[in-house]
Amino acid sequence: MKNQGNYINYSEHHFTSEAERKKYLNLSKNYWTDDIFISLKQKGLLRKSITKIWNVDGQAKLGILFEYCDKNAFERCEMEIRDLINKHAFKFSMNVRTLRGIELQEWTSETEKQVMYEEHKILIQKGFSKLKKLTFHNEKIFLVMGVG
């Protein structure tokens, strides 16, 4: 059994309209190809999931989750993912809020047990990511950096 949790990157994409959200879904499948995922899998990506955020009325939102097996996998994948996103993100009117985390506890239907993982104290002390928010609008990218 592993003693540390997976690394998680979760971003909330808030689109200016439902049409922009649908445009994102339709176009993104053209550049998130099987070849990209094979490359990322070889670097340690475990999964990517896109969810429609449905519990906020009147807002067009998606949640995107990337899960990595460890810190090194995240670091190996980060540049490739960032380059791909930067090539295409300006095409959409959206705000992006990114959260990064490390599993501390998990329960799965497969194991039927709750597992607690060791904290990654070095990573937490150094501040895993200072990027708090990205805004894409009219081909401009705005970054909001946090302290951490």
HUZIGI-V476897 format. One record per backbone hydrogen bond with DSSP energy under -0.5 kcal/mol. NH is the residue of the N-H (numbers start at 1). CO is the residue of the C=O. Records with the same first field share a line. If there is no record, write none. Layout:
NH->CO, CO
//
This chain:
5->103, 118
7->68
8->101
9->66
10->99
11->64
12->97
13->11, 62
14->12, 95
15->13, 60
16->93
21->17
22->18
23->19
24->20
25->21
26->22
27->23
28->24
29->25
30->27
31->27, 28
32->28
33->31
37->33
38->34
39->35
40->36
41->37
42->38
43->39
44->40, 41
45->40
46->67
47->67
49->65
51->63
53->51, 61
54->52
59->56
60->15
61->59
62->13
63->51
64->11
65->49
66->9
67->47
68->7
69->44
74->70
75->71
76->72
77->73
78->74
79->75
81->77
82->78
83->79
84->80
85->81
86->82
87->83
88->84, 85
89->85
91->88
92->89
94->92, 136
95->14
96->134
97->12
98->96, 132
99->10
101->8
103->6
106->115
108->113
112->108
115->106
117->104
118->3
121->119
124->120
125->121
126->122
127->123
132->144
133->144
134->96
135->142
136->94
137->135, 140
139->90
140->137
142->135
144->133
145->143
146->130
//
